[in-house]
Structure formats: C-alpha cells, structure tokens
Amino acid sequence: MQSFPATVQRPARDHGGNLSAAIAQYGGTMEGWLDLSTGINPHAYPLGPLPARAFSALPDAGRLAALCAVARKAYGVPDAAGILPAPGAQALIEALPKVLARLPVSIASPTYNEHAACFRAHGFEAEETTTPTGPIRLVVNPNNPDGRCWGREVLQSWLDEGAIVIVDESFADAEPGLSLADLAGQERLIILRSFGKFYGLAGLRLGFALGEAGLIERLGRTFGLWAVSGPAIEAGIAALADTAWQAEMQARLADEAQALHDLLISTGAECIGQTPLFVTVAHDRAAALHKHLAHQHIWTRVFPYAPNWLRLGLPGNAQGRLAAALASF
C-alpha cells in the first residue's frame, strides 16, 4: 500500500461530481454518462410522493423537530446532546470554523479537502498530517478516499487529553458500528453526518451536526431561519425511520463494494482502501485508464496529490457496462 509523508501538500478544492466538465471534454449527455466520481449510493431511497405543503409553505418548526427526533433515534444520539439539521454536511463544514476558537487544526490526511480549505478561509492554521495532534483534531471516519477507520478508543483518548475532536461521519451510515454518535454530548466532541450519500439523495442537501448542546445551538445560529427545505425535512423523516431499508441496503452495499473491488483487482490494480460506497485503487496507468473510461462516458475520480490513484463509486445496475469498459483497456 502506498504511504504518505507526515504532512501532505496538495492543491485545494478538487472534487468529484464535476460531470459537466467531463461532458465538455468528452461529449455526451448527463443521461448517457455513468458517474462514478462520487461516493453516492446508486440505489436511492424510494421516496413516495411528498406532501404538497412541503414545497408550497415555509419549512414548519414542528416538522423540523420531528426530523430531529427521528435522526436522534436513527443515529443513537443521547437525549442531552444537541442535534442540528443543516442543508448538507458541506454547509456544516463551512460553518463550523465560525463557532470554534482560532486554535491550530490538525487534519488526518489525505482526506476530503474542504475541511482544511474552510478552516484556512477563516484564518485558522490547518495542518494536514497522518495522525492529528494539537488542540483541534479532525478525522473523516471512515475516510475518503482511502477508507481508513479510526477506533473509538483512539478518538476517546484525544478527548481525554483535552483536544477538540471533530469526526466527519459522512460515510458511516453504511458501517454504523464505526459511529461515535452514542458519545455525542461529550464535551469537545463534534460529529458531522451526511444524509445524501447513503440514501442516494444528495440533491436534497441534508446533514446533521451532533455535539454538546451549547455549541450546537451556536452553530445553528450561523444558518438563520429555514435553512433546511420542506422536501428535505419530509424525505429525512421517511428515510431515517425506515430501519428495514437501512439494514437491507447496508448488506447490499457491502456485497457490491466487494464485487467492485474484485473487478478492479482483476485489472492489475492495487486496492488502496474502500468503504461500502467506493473503492480506491492504485494503477500504474491510472491516468490512461481514467481517460479510457471517460471516452466511454464513465467518469472516475482522480487525485492531484496521488496521480496513480483512481476512486470509483458503486456502478449499481451498470456493473456489466463498467466490466466491459475495463476489459477493453
């Protein structure tokens, strides 16, 4: 497995999901592309019709409270902890520096680059390193893009040392045993959750922050009124309460991720790491493979700081299409 230096230097704010750029370069239409550049579940939660009022009226405080209650139960958040719905985990990442003391931030890297970029935009000193140290420590668990997992005993030891610990659990719905949500409310622990990835509804823009009640209240004030849309509230209530769908999907994603892993390894790639929503591999011709797949309108994620890496989300029902494209490389 490829190792990283203690401190990672790389360009900021490179992302997957930029399908318009792919189309501009390689042609085709949105409908004709297979976008594997994000780690979003290809099997979206089957939402039924939402009430018309969710679209026509301002978001209702009672329904927002119902969403919080359902999310608290789904994630296993203690009653004393604060829980804040927001328009996506990204919005929480951007808002969090506004309510924290301007102390040095140490971020376990390589990881989702918005964390460092947002802290720096607010004047924080943000170090990207293999193992965080210092007064504010941030991990993505499981990590994007290498699937690295952090045990709760390590994270708890950081809290015991007096550090502020931020845990981005955007990919934890598929592996709920990794979550620290049951510890939410503990002083200096902040947990971020994404709704759209696991439920395959990223366009709704819904996420949650969990933590000590006073801090979560301050974070909520940075958003103002009606931050979460009516449709997102209703979708969240329905999906977060559907425990049968969640359990079935967790098993399905684990199987599909393993199938994707096996397919990629059969091409001579080396697995860097994976979660149930994506697989990241190293390939000695990664750039050429990325371009080859793009010519067949299959979009994958490349990384400027690791030019031999490719990350692929699950192809869902298009596994055969991906297999044929890989076979022709």
Secondary structure, 3 states (H helix, E strand, C coil): CCCCCCECCCCCCCCCCCHHHHHHHHCCCHHHCEECCCCCCCCCCCCCCCCHHHHHCCCCHHHHHHHHHHHHHHHCCCCCCEEEEECCHHHHHHHHHHHCCCCCEEEECCCCCHHHHHHHHCCCCEEEECCCCCCEEEEECCCCCCCCCCCHHHHHHHHHCCCEEEEECCCHHHCHHHCCHHHCCCCCEEEEEECHHHHCCHHHCCEEEEECHHHHHHHHHCCCCCCCCHHHHHHHHHHHCCHHHHHHHHHHHHHHHHHHHHHHHCCCCEEEEEECCEEEEECCCHHHHHHHHHHCCEECEECCCCCCEEEEECCHHHHHHHHHHHHCC
